[in-house]
């Protein structure tokens, strides 16, 4: 089947795209033509009803084939109503029990820490730990969106003076990213991939080194954005050679480390 795209105008203020699905191109169809034709049309006026209700109509509110999906109701079921892609994804992640975000939240709620290398759970809990420790908002919770966000947190709202290496640093106002990984005894290390962080706008990356059983925060490293030029960071628990470069970014304040560890234990 040959498919065509044609831009039509039913209302001068409401341009939208339709697809001809029968191989016949009709120029400038009227609204009446669309009702009984085989054109794919998604709503009476091709504006996302939720955008209209929120009084936030933009170019992304116009329903055309690549920007229109069935909505998901509060029971996780698809409805007959067509909405824009943004609201469709938002409601899918919020209500569908099989969505990636809800699976993450369910797994976290079940405290499945017996799975030592389940990094989705650990990552979710580490983001919550950063919020409790620094007061930085979790943007995934703030915007009810658990994927495709450019950063994890808002700015740090507490004056936290902490020793990083041999320097005393105030974390107030810095925008953090969060990473966490449990200790891998096979390779004697903690390791994270930082490639996805390169184009994100943040000031520091907080890396929690979690014990093998997932019950203790053994170390904390705070890396400046400049260190994200590397593909990843691998921290050896027992390095074979001298002092490694990453030790200059390690939190050496035992009092602060113990405080964070207590917060982690209370969340188990």
DOKOLZA-576093 format. One record per residue (C-alpha): residue in three letters; y, x, z. Coordinates in pm, 1 decimal, m for minus. Layout:
+--------+----------+----------+----------+
! residu !        v !        u !        w !
+--------+----------+----------+----------+
!    ala !        Y !        X !        Z !
...
+--------+----------+----------+----------+
//
This chain:
+--------+----------+----------+----------+
! residu !        v !        u !        w !
+--------+----------+----------+----------+
!    unk !      0.0 !      0.0 !      0.0 !
!    unk !    343.1 !    131.4 !    m92.5 !
!    unk !    606.7 !     91.0 !    176.6 !
!    unk !    979.5 !     87.9 !    118.9 !
!    unk !   1280.9 !    112.8 !    343.3 !
!    unk !   1592.8 !    m79.9 !    261.4 !
!    unk !   1914.5 !   m108.0 !    460.7 !
!    unk !   2038.0 !   m465.7 !    473.5 !
!    unk !   2331.1 !   m637.4 !    635.1 !
!    unk !   2290.2 !   m983.8 !    780.6 !
!    unk !   2599.2 !   m947.1 !    993.0 !
!    unk !   2865.5 !   m688.5 !    914.1 !
!    unk !   2858.6 !   m580.2 !   1278.9 !
!    unk !   2481.2 !   m558.4 !   1296.7 !
!    unk !   2320.3 !   m327.1 !   1037.1 !
!    unk !   1948.6 !   m266.9 !   1077.8 !
!    unk !   1643.7 !   m132.7 !    893.4 !
!    unk !   1348.3 !   m336.4 !    772.9 !
!    unk !   1027.6 !   m242.0 !    589.7 !
!    unk !    896.9 !   m420.7 !    284.4 !
!    unk !    521.0 !   m449.6 !    340.0 !
!    unk !    419.6 !   m611.6 !     12.5 !
!    unk !    554.2 !   m351.5 !   m228.0 !
!    unk !    834.5 !   m579.3 !   m353.7 !
!    unk !   1190.4 !   m465.4 !   m295.8 !
!    unk !   1438.2 !   m747.3 !   m243.4 !
!    unk !   1798.5 !   m632.9 !   m229.2 !
!    unk !   2028.9 !   m780.1 !     36.6 !
!    unk !   1797.8 !  m1052.0 !    174.1 !
!    unk !   1961.3 !  m1321.5 !    380.7 !
!    unk !   1854.8 !  m1422.9 !    729.5 !
!    unk !   1681.8 !  m1725.9 !    579.7 !
!    unk !   1487.8 !  m1499.6 !    343.2 !
!    unk !   1357.2 !  m1299.4 !    636.2 !
!    unk !   1221.4 !  m1596.9 !    829.1 !
!    unk !    942.9 !  m1686.4 !    584.6 !
!    unk !    898.4 !  m1352.4 !    409.9 !
!    unk !    659.5 !  m1067.3 !    469.8 !
!    unk !    940.0 !   m843.7 !    583.3 !
!    unk !    888.1 !   m693.1 !    926.2 !
!    unk !   1163.3 !   m828.9 !   1147.8 !
!    unk !   1156.5 !   m793.0 !   1524.8 !
!    unk !   1402.4 !  m1041.6 !   1671.9 !
!    unk !   1646.2 !  m1307.6 !   1563.5 !
!    unk !   1944.5 !  m1073.9 !   1562.9 !
!    unk !   1769.9 !   m735.4 !   1586.3 !
!    unk !   1934.9 !   m625.4 !   1909.4 !
!    unk !   1727.0 !   m528.7 !   2213.0 !
!    unk !   1755.5 !   m826.1 !   2453.1 !
!    unk !   1762.4 !   m597.5 !   2758.4 !
!    unk !   2048.8 !   m391.9 !   2613.9 !
!    unk !   2231.1 !   m717.6 !   2540.7 !
!    unk !   2174.1 !   m840.3 !   2896.6 !
!    unk !   2299.3 !   m508.5 !   3037.1 !
!    unk !   2600.2 !   m525.8 !   2802.7 !
!    unk !   2514.5 !   m177.2 !   2680.7 !
!    unk !   2473.3 !   m217.8 !   2305.4 !
!    unk !   2469.5 !    107.8 !   2109.7 !
!    unk !   2307.6 !    231.3 !   1787.6 !
!    unk !   1987.0 !    280.1 !   1989.4 !
!    unk !   1984.7 !    m92.1 !   2075.5 !
!    unk !   1923.2 !   m197.1 !   1713.9 !
!    unk !   1559.9 !   m290.6 !   1654.9 !
!    unk !   1413.7 !   m131.1 !   1346.5 !
!    unk !   1051.0 !    m24.8 !   1291.9 !
!    unk !   1078.6 !    318.3 !   1453.5 !
!    unk !   1285.8 !    189.1 !   1741.8 !
!    unk !   1100.7 !   m128.2 !   1838.2 !
!    unk !    795.0 !   m185.6 !   2055.2 !
!    unk !    640.4 !   m467.5 !   2250.4 !
!    unk !    767.1 !   m488.6 !   2607.1 !
!    unk !    543.0 !   m442.1 !   2914.9 !
!    unk !    566.0 !   m697.2 !   3196.6 !
!    unk !    534.5 !   m634.2 !   3572.5 !
!    unk !    158.6 !   m692.0 !   3551.0 !
!    unk !    120.4 !   m405.6 !   3304.8 !
!    unk !     49.1 !   m641.8 !   3012.5 !
!    unk !    211.1 !   m631.8 !   2669.1 !
!    unk !    441.3 !   m927.2 !   2598.3 !
!    unk !    547.7 !  m1088.9 !   2271.2 !
!    unk !    906.0 !   m970.9 !   2315.5 !
!    unk !   1033.2 !   m678.3 !   2109.7 !
!    unk !   1259.2 !   m427.3 !   2285.7 !
!    unk !   1407.8 !    m90.0 !   2196.6 !
!    unk !   1198.3 !    224.2 !   2230.8 !
!    unk !   1386.2 !    339.3 !   2543.0 !
!    unk !   1319.5 !     20.9 !   2740.4 !
!    unk !    965.8 !     m5.3 !   2606.8 !
!    unk !    880.3 !    343.3 !   2737.8 !
!    unk !   1065.8 !    282.5 !   3063.1 !
!    unk !    869.0 !    m35.3 !   3137.9 !
!    unk !    542.8 !    120.6 !   3021.6 !
!    unk !    581.1 !    413.9 !   3262.3 !
!    unk !    694.9 !    181.7 !   3540.8 !
!    unk !    441.2 !   m102.3 !   3514.7 !
!    unk !    132.9 !      4.1 !   3319.6 !
!    unk !   m128.1 !    131.9 !   3569.7 !
!    unk !   m272.2 !    360.7 !   3300.7 !
!    unk !     58.4 !    528.5 !   3218.9 !
!    unk !     84.5 !    899.9 !   3282.6 !
!    unk !    350.5 !    856.5 !   3550.9 !
!    unk !    158.2 !    589.1 !   3745.0 !
!    unk !   m161.0 !    793.0 !   3734.6 !
!    unk !     37.1 !   1085.0 !   3878.3 !
!    unk !    185.0 !    869.6 !   4153.2 !
!    unk !   m151.8 !    711.5 !   4236.6 !
!    unk !   m323.6 !   1046.6 !   4256.5 !
!    unk !    m48.3 !   1183.7 !   4476.3 !
!    unk !    m68.9 !    880.5 !   4704.6 !
!    unk !   m443.3 !    929.3 !   4741.6 !
!    unk !   m383.9 !   1283.1 !   4877.0 !
!    unk !   m649.2 !   1428.9 !   4647.6 !
!    unk !   m587.5 !   1781.4 !   4767.7 !
!    unk !   m958.9 !   1857.4 !   4769.6 !
!    unk !   m904.7 !   1921.0 !   4399.4 !
!    unk !   m771.6 !   2274.9 !   4439.0 !
!    unk !   m626.1 !   2321.4 !   4094.2 !
!    unk !   m491.6 !   1974.3 !   4026.7 !
!    unk !   m143.1 !   2091.2 !   3939.9 !
!    unk !     m5.2 !   1746.6 !   3853.9 !
!    unk !    m51.3 !   1643.3 !   4216.9 !
!    unk !     75.9 !   1972.6 !   4353.6 !
!    unk !    376.7 !   1963.9 !   4121.0 !
!    unk !    469.7 !   1613.1 !   4230.5 !
!    unk !    443.9 !   1708.7 !   4597.1 !
!    unk !    642.7 !   2028.9 !   4542.8 !
!    unk !    928.6 !   1830.1 !   4389.0 !
!    unk !    927.6 !   1605.7 !   4694.8 !
!    unk !    927.5 !   1914.8 !   4918.2 !
!    unk !   1236.4 !   2050.2 !   4739.9 !
!    unk !   1409.5 !   1719.3 !   4800.7 !
!    unk !   1328.5 !   1724.4 !   5173.5 !
!    unk !   1419.0 !   2090.6 !   5216.0 !
!    unk !   1740.2 !   2108.6 !   5012.4 !
!    unk !   1856.3 !   1749.0 !   4981.2 !
!    unk !   1850.1 !   1774.2 !   4598.4 !
!    unk !   1776.3 !   1434.2 !   4444.6 !
!    unk !   1455.8 !   1390.6 !   4247.5 !
!    unk !   1583.6 !   1271.0 !   3912.0 !
!    unk !   1244.7 !   1128.7 !   3809.9 !
!    unk !   1266.9 !    890.8 !   4106.7 !
!    unk !   1640.6 !    832.5 !   4067.8 !
!    unk !   1598.1 !    722.6 !   3704.6 !
!    unk !   1245.3 !    581.9 !   3744.1 !
!    unk !   1126.7 !    808.1 !   3465.3 !
!    unk !    842.5 !   1053.2 !   3515.4 !
!    unk !    834.9 !   1242.3 !   3187.9 !
!    unk !   1062.3 !   1411.2 !   2935.9 !
!    unk !   1345.4 !   1476.3 !   3180.8 !
!    unk !   1551.9 !   1791.0 !   3113.8 !
!    unk !   1561.3 !   1893.3 !   3482.9 !
!    unk !   1380.0 !   1800.7 !   3806.0 !
!    unk !   1667.9 !   1772.7 !   4051.9 !
!    unk !   2036.0 !   1719.3 !   4111.0 !
!    unk !   2246.7 !   1982.7 !   4292.8 !
!    unk !   2142.3 !   2103.0 !   4640.2 !
!    unk !   2341.6 !   1911.2 !   4903.3 !
!    unk !   2267.6 !   2122.8 !   5212.5 !
!    unk !   2414.8 !   2458.7 !   5313.3 !
!    unk !   2092.6 !   2656.7 !   5335.2 !
!    unk !   2149.6 !   3025.2 !   5409.1 !
!    unk !   1827.1 !   3205.3 !   5331.0 !
!    unk !   1721.2 !   3567.5 !   5291.5 !
!    unk !   1597.4 !   3630.2 !   4936.9 !
!    unk !   1470.0 !   3986.5 !   4913.6 !
!    unk !   1734.8 !   4177.5 !   5105.8 !
!    unk !   2025.3 !   3939.1 !   5033.2 !
!    unk !   2153.7 !   3639.1 !   5229.1 !
!    unk !   2212.1 !   3354.0 !   4982.6 !
!    unk !   2367.1 !   3009.3 !   5028.1 !
!    unk !   2179.9 !   2758.8 !   4808.0 !
!    unk !   2444.5 !   2484.9 !   4837.2 !
!    unk !   2549.9 !   2334.1 !   4503.0 !
!    unk !   2284.6 !   2509.4 !   4294.7 !
!    unk !   2069.0 !   2300.4 !   4059.8 !
!    unk !   1699.2 !   2375.2 !   4120.4 !
!    unk !   1385.4 !   2344.0 !   3913.8 !
!    unk !   1056.4 !   2322.9 !   4105.4 !
!    unk !    721.6 !   2486.7 !   4038.0 !
!    unk !    413.4 !   2515.7 !   4256.4 !
!    unk !     61.2 !   2648.6 !   4227.0 !
!    unk !   m235.1 !   2693.5 !   4456.6 !
!    unk !   m384.5 !   3039.3 !   4508.8 !
!    unk !   m654.6 !   3133.6 !   4259.3 !
!    unk !   m904.2 !   3360.9 !   4440.5 !
!    unk !  m1085.4 !   3445.9 !   4118.9 !
!    unk !   m782.8 !   3633.1 !   3986.0 !
!    unk !   m617.5 !   3698.0 !   4323.9 !
!    unk !   m287.5 !   3541.8 !   4215.9 !
!    unk !    m47.0 !   3253.6 !   4175.1 !
!    unk !     68.2 !   3195.3 !   3817.6 !
!    unk !    304.7 !   2956.3 !   3639.1 !
!    unk !    410.4 !   2899.8 !   3277.8 !
!    unk !    790.3 !   2909.4 !   3236.3 !
!    unk !    824.6 !   2863.8 !   2858.7 !
!    unk !    930.3 !   2499.7 !   2892.0 !
!    unk !   1207.4 !   2593.6 !   3134.9 !
!    unk !   1403.7 !   2817.1 !   2896.1 !
!    unk !   1624.2 !   2549.3 !   2741.0 !
!    unk !   1678.9 !   2351.4 !   3059.5 !
!    unk !   2008.3 !   2360.6 !   3247.2 !
!    unk !   1951.3 !   2477.0 !   3605.1 !
!    unk !   2054.6 !   2761.5 !   3834.5 !
!    unk !   1740.9 !   2856.9 !   4025.6 !
!    unk !   1366.3 !   2801.1 !   3998.7 !
!    unk !   1187.5 !   2746.6 !   4330.3 !
!    unk !    822.7 !   2855.3 !   4314.6 !
!    unk !    595.6 !   2749.7 !   4602.8 !
!    unk !    280.2 !   2957.6 !   4647.1 !
!    unk !     27.8 !   2718.5 !   4801.6 !
!    unk !   m290.4 !   2826.5 !   4982.1 !
!    unk !   m630.2 !   2787.0 !   4818.8 !
!    unk !   m710.0 !   2475.1 !   5022.6 !
!    unk !   m368.1 !   2323.7 !   4948.6 !
!    unk !   m269.4 !   2294.1 !   5315.0 !
!    unk !    m17.0 !   2576.0 !   5355.6 !
!    unk !    293.2 !   2709.5 !   5182.8 !
!    unk !    216.3 !   3080.6 !   5196.8 !
!    unk !    517.1 !   3210.7 !   5006.5 !
!    unk !    837.1 !   3090.0 !   4840.6 !
!    unk !   1010.5 !   3265.4 !   4553.7 !
!    unk !   1354.7 !   3168.1 !   4424.5 !
!    unk !   1417.8 !   3301.0 !   4074.0 !
!    unk !   1757.3 !   3294.2 !   3900.7 !
!    unk !   1771.3 !   3128.7 !   3557.4 !
!    unk !   1798.0 !   3471.3 !   3393.7 !
!    unk !   1435.1 !   3547.2 !   3480.8 !
!    unk !   1314.4 !   3260.3 !   3261.0 !
!    unk !   1312.8 !   3487.7 !   2954.8 !
!    unk !    948.5 !   3560.8 !   3037.5 !
!    unk !    660.8 !   3338.2 !   2920.0 !
!    unk !    532.0 !   3307.7 !   3272.8 !
!    unk !    536.2 !   3449.4 !   3622.2 !
!    unk !    221.5 !   3590.6 !   3778.3 !
!    unk !    231.0 !   3688.5 !   4144.0 !
!    unk !    m52.0 !   3900.0 !   4282.7 !
!    unk !   m141.5 !   3838.1 !   4643.3 !
!    unk !   m261.8 !   4197.2 !   4682.4 !
!    unk !    m91.9 !   4402.0 !   4408.2 !
!    unk !   m266.8 !   4725.2 !   4320.4 !
!    unk !     54.2 !   4914.0 !   4251.3 !
!    unk !    367.6 !   4944.8 !   4464.3 !
!    unk !    639.8 !   4682.3 !   4497.4 !
!    unk !    646.5 !   4434.2 !   4208.2 !
!    unk !    969.4 !   4312.2 !   4043.1 !
!    unk !    929.6 !   3956.7 !   4170.5 !
!    unk !    945.0 !   4063.7 !   4535.6 !
!    unk !   1324.0 !   4085.7 !   4508.5 !
!    unk !   1315.4 !   3703.6 !   4463.3 !
!    unk !   1085.3 !   3631.5 !   4757.3 !
!    unk !   1212.6 !   3432.5 !   5057.8 !
!    unk !   1180.3 !   3680.9 !   5344.2 !
!    unk !   1328.1 !   3452.0 !   5610.3 !
!    unk !   1022.7 !   3366.4 !   5822.0 !
!    unk !   1210.0 !   3093.7 !   6011.3 !
!    unk !   1297.9 !   2913.2 !   5687.3 !
!    unk !    948.1 !   2962.2 !   5547.0 !
!    unk !    791.6 !   2813.4 !   5860.8 !
!    unk !   1027.5 !   2515.8 !   5841.0 !
!    unk !    927.1 !   2444.7 !   5480.8 !
!    unk !    559.0 !   2489.3 !   5565.8 !
!    unk !    590.6 !   2229.8 !   5842.0 !
!    unk !    746.1 !   1984.8 !   5596.4 !
!    unk !    453.4 !   2043.5 !   5360.4 !
!    unk !    193.6 !   1985.9 !   5634.8 !
!    unk !    359.0 !   1658.9 !   5738.9 !
!    unk !    325.4 !   1532.0 !   5381.9 !
!    unk !    m54.0 !   1580.7 !   5372.9 !
+--------+----------+----------+----------+
//
